[in-house]
């Protein structure tokens, strides 16, 4: 979703999440330890772990997470070459348009107005959710109806509101910074716990080494 004010960026214990000039929220997978806090605080649960990769394999494979976290970066490598993102180029329905945020939002509002016609209600999703995002969805059907269909099709529940790769479209999304202080505390303590665990590991290794030398 590429939030305007990304919660994941603020709470990443490793400081490897940034928002680039194209508006994309990016995870530096070369330095990510796979803590998954970005996924936990994302209202849509978008970041997912890719196992078997990441710097943790070289530094602390037995102590760190199960891989680096990944999410869409708006095809930063293609944009650097002045090319369009793959999703826009490959979309069979030509339903994706990439460009300047304000320009795209203007187009989204115009499309919403055109959709309206004789139908009841036209909606834009992403312009205000979680403080606003850089991804806008436009639909002639309310997003409450879309979410209801998702719930029925994928058996979503209140405890399990979505599945990997299928973001929800709830209008009343939860901002974990303001509503889940316990999670925030765990995120802030994560680096401290990592340092302690690393210290214990080093101490145990030294102790084992000394025993072997005896």
C-alpha positions in Angstrom: 0.0 0.0 0.0 3.0 2.3 0.5 1.7 4.4 3.3 2.4 8.1 3.4 3.5 7.8 7.0 4.5 4.1 7.2 4.2 2.5 10.7 6.6 -0.2 9.7 9.3 2.2 9.0 9.0 3.8 12.4 9.0 0.5 14.3 11.5 -1.7 12.3 14.0 -2.6 15.0 16.8 -2.8 12.5 16.1 0.5 10.6 16.0 -1.1 7.2 12.7 0.3 5.9 12.6 3.5 3.9 10.2 5.5 1.7 11.9 6.5 -1.5 11.3 9.5 -3.8 8.8 7.5 -5.9 6.6 7.0 -2.8 7.4 3.3 -2.4 8.0 1.8 1.1 11.1 -0.4 0.6 12.7 -3.1 2.8 16.5 -3.5 2.4 16.5 -7.3 2.2 20.3 -7.3 2.3 20.3 -6.1 5.9 16.9 -7.3 7.1 17.0 -9.8 9.9 13.4 -11.1 9.3 12.0 -9.9 12.6 8.5 -9.6 11.0 7.5 -6.6 13.1 6.7 -4.8 9.8 4.1 -7.4 9.0 2.7 -7.3 12.5 2.2 -3.6 12.5 1.0 -3.3 8.9 -2.8 -2.8 8.8 -2.9 -5.0 5.7 -0.2 -7.6 6.8 1.6 -7.0 3.5 5.3 -7.7 4.3 6.1 -11.5 4.2 9.1 -13.5 5.0 11.3 -15.1 2.5 13.1 -18.0 4.2 16.7 -19.0 3.5 18.0 -15.6 2.6 19.2 -12.6 4.5 22.2 -11.3 6.4 21.2 -13.3 9.5 22.5 -16.5 7.8 26.0 -15.1 8.0 25.8 -13.4 11.4 23.5 -15.5 13.6 21.7 -18.3 11.8 20.6 -20.1 15.0 19.4 -17.0 16.8 17.8 -14.7 14.2 14.6 -14.9 12.3 13.7 -17.2 9.4 14.6 -15.0 6.5 14.4 -11.4 5.2 11.1 -9.6 4.9 9.8 -8.7 1.4 7.2 -6.4 -0.1 6.4 -4.5 -3.3 8.9 -1.7 -3.9 7.1 -0.4 -7.1 9.8 -2.1 -9.2 12.5 0.3 -8.0 15.0 -1.4 -10.3 12.8 -0.7 -13.4 12.0 2.9 -12.3 15.8 3.5 -12.0 16.0 2.7 -15.8 13.0 5.0 -16.5 10.8 1.9 -17.2 7.3 1.2 -15.9 6.5 -1.2 -13.0 5.9 -4.8 -14.1 2.3 -4.8 -12.7 1.3 -1.9 -14.9 2.9 -3.4 -18.0 1.7 -6.9 -17.5 -1.9 -6.2 -16.2 -4.2 -7.9 -18.8 -7.0 -5.5 -18.1 -4.7 -2.4 -18.2 -6.3 -1.5 -14.8 -3.1 -0.2 -13.2 -1.6 3.3 -13.7 1.6 4.4 -12.1 2.7 8.0 -11.8 2.9 11.1 -9.5 0.7 10.6 -6.4 -1.3 13.8 -6.8 -1.7 13.2 -10.5 -2.9 9.7 -9.9 -5.3 10.8 -7.1 -6.8 13.4 -9.5 -7.3 10.6 -12.1 -8.8 8.4 -9.4 -11.3 11.0 -8.4 -12.2 11.7 -12.1 -12.7 7.9 -12.7 -14.8 7.7 -9.6 -17.0 10.5 -10.9 -17.3 8.8 -14.2 -18.2 5.5 -12.6 -21.0 7.1 -10.6 -23.5 7.4 -13.4 -26.8 5.8 -12.3 -25.1 3.5 -9.8 -25.3 4.1 -6.1 -22.0 5.2 -4.7 -18.5 5.2 -6.1 -15.5 4.8 -3.8 -11.8 5.4 -3.5 -9.7 3.3 -1.2 -6.2 4.2 0.0 -6.5 8.0 0.0 -7.2 8.3 3.7 -6.7 4.8 5.2 -4.0 4.6 7.8 -3.3 8.3 7.1 -3.2 7.9 3.4 -1.3 5.7 1.0 0.4 5.8 -2.4 -1.9 3.1 -3.8 -5.5 4.0 -4.8 -8.3 1.6 -5.7 -11.4 2.9 -7.4 -14.6 0.9 -7.5 -18.3 1.5 -8.4 -19.0 -1.0 -5.6 -18.6 -0.1 -2.0 -15.5 -1.6 -0.3 -17.7 -2.9 2.5 -19.4 -5.1 -0.2 -16.0 -6.1 -1.5 -14.8 -7.1 1.9 -17.9 -9.1 2.6 -17.3 -11.0 -0.7 -13.7 -11.7 0.4 -14.9 -12.9 3.8 -17.3 -15.4 2.1 -14.9 -16.5 -0.6 -11.9 -17.0 1.6 -13.5 -17.7 5.0 -12.0 -14.7 6.6 -12.9 -14.2 10.3 -12.4 -11.5 12.8 -9.4 -13.4 14.2 -8.1 -14.2 10.7 -9.1 -11.2 8.5 -7.0 -12.1 5.5 -4.6 -14.5 3.9 -1.1 -13.9 2.4 -1.4 -12.1 -0.9 -5.0 -11.1 -0.3 -5.2 -7.8 1.5 -8.4 -6.9 3.2 -10.5 -3.8 2.2 -11.9 -2.9 5.6 -12.5 0.8 5.9 -12.0 0.7 9.7 -8.4 -0.5 9.6 -6.4 -0.8 12.8 -3.5 1.5 13.4 -1.2 -0.6 15.7 0.8 2.4 16.9 -2.2 4.0 18.6 -4.1 0.8 19.6 -1.6 -1.9 20.5 0.9 -0.6 23.1 2.0 -4.1 24.0 3.1 -4.8 20.4 4.9 -1.5 20.4 6.8 -2.4 23.6 7.8 -5.7 22.1 9.1 -4.0 19.0 11.2 -1.5 21.0 12.6 -4.3 23.1 13.5 -6.5 20.2 17.0 -5.0 19.5 17.8 -5.2 23.2 16.8 -8.8 23.3 18.9 -9.5 20.3 22.0 -7.9 21.9 21.5 -10.0 25.0 21.0 -13.2 23.0 24.1 -12.4 21.0 26.1 -11.8 24.1 25.0 -15.2 25.6 25.9 -16.9 22.4 29.4 -15.5 22.3 29.9 -16.3 26.0 28.8 -19.9 25.4 31.1 -20.2 22.4 34.1 -19.0 24.4 33.3 -21.4 27.2 33.0 -24.3 24.7 36.3 -23.2 23.1 38.1 -23.2 26.4 36.8 -26.6 27.3 38.0 -28.0 24.0 41.5 -26.5 24.4 41.7 -28.2 27.9 
